[in-house]
């Protein structure tokens, strides 16, 4: 028997992503979001959902592109600040002394100090309600050498991304490995094949 | 200087969600997805992205609703199996001996043993490419008493959800708390207000 908690967005886990855009004057801006995720494998796409009231919403509407910079846990404070302050009144790069780098593929900046960044071109805008989804085709992923493994892929234990716990309003680390996907469930599948 | 890794969906973090639906004969089915997230606060909405080839895609197209059951780490193996096997050829509930419960709000089943479940009515279907997004309005969230805190909200440390690490193809636990959101960044904001 489960307890009804009502129609709420208290659903784990959600990511902690920093969306980079240029404002109409070409000033770089960043905003932290948790309403984001991968939404297609081919073409590779991710989305971020934004309120119309944000600076980032207007910036993306105008330039049709954005970046996502994934902070490591070292930058939890700066990332939280990026979600509190508005680019309409504060220069978030200057305040944090972090470095905006112009993407060579899309007309948007990313955060140099963050270990992984994704460059996106908007291919769909989906109005839902308070939030609008911007679906961006991933044109490139770039990473610091320090977080790559021997296969030249980003290693989550080296990257140390954050997780957003909406119900408790806290950030969390990524914890221990729990097993290999498409593998630990195979014993159960074999059981099924034997008995059917 | 960052290394280009190409246009790939290797972006942390993504969730581990189990989508529940009924097939045309009313048989309950479940499928594990990582392409999912919250996409609107008002109305509260989440999405899951699915390939047309899956049983779940057809089931949602027909009944226009689904549930999301969030597994705790205890059920990592069953969850992995739900992502390996197809409901077209295997009865995933019967194989795992987990219990399908019919939602009283939407025409879809959820997994009784998982600590948090979300009931959704589809309000938009967004075709992207290989994947199609099903945007569902959250009509209720239900949780086991054991995972609720004193505010009657789900406690992520009690729920123990999984995280999907796509680049390494591993599941991970949620790790330690890194600080309070809308709070740890305030010192930086105050610095900005003082100096501008």
Interface residues (C-beta under 8 A of the other chain):
Chain A: X2 X3 X4 X5 X6 X7 X8 X9 X10 X11 X12 X13 X14 X15 X34 X35 X36 X37 X38 X39 X40 X41 X42 X43 X44 X45 X46 X47 X49 X68 X70 X73 X76 X77 X78 X79 X80 X81 X82 X83 X84 X85 X90 X91 X95 X96 X116 X117 X118 X123 X124 X126 X128 X129 X130 X131 X133 X135 X137 X138 X139 X140 X141 X142 X143 X144 X145 X148 X149 X152 X153 X154 X155 X156 X159 X161 X162 X163 X164 X165 X166 X167 X168 X169 X170 X171 X172 X173 X174 X175 X176 X177 X178 X179 X180 X181 X182 X183 X184 X185 X186 X187 X188 X189 X191 X192 X195 X196
Chain B: X2 X3 X4 X5 X6 X7 X8 X9 X10 X11 X12 X13 X14 X15 X34 X35 X36 X37 X38 X39 X40 X41 X42 X43 X44 X45 X46 X47 X49 X68 X70 X73 X76 X77 X78 X79 X80 X81 X82 X83 X84 X85 X90 X91 X95 X96 X116 X117 X118 X123 X124 X126 X128 X129 X130 X131 X133 X135 X137 X138 X139 X140 X141 X142 X143 X144 X145 X148 X149 X152 X153 X154 X155 X156 X159 X161 X162 X163 X164 X165 X166 X167 X168 X169 X170 X171 X172 X173 X174 X175 X176 X177 X178 X179 X180 X181 X182 X183 X184 X185 X186 X187 X188 X189 X191 X192 X195 X196
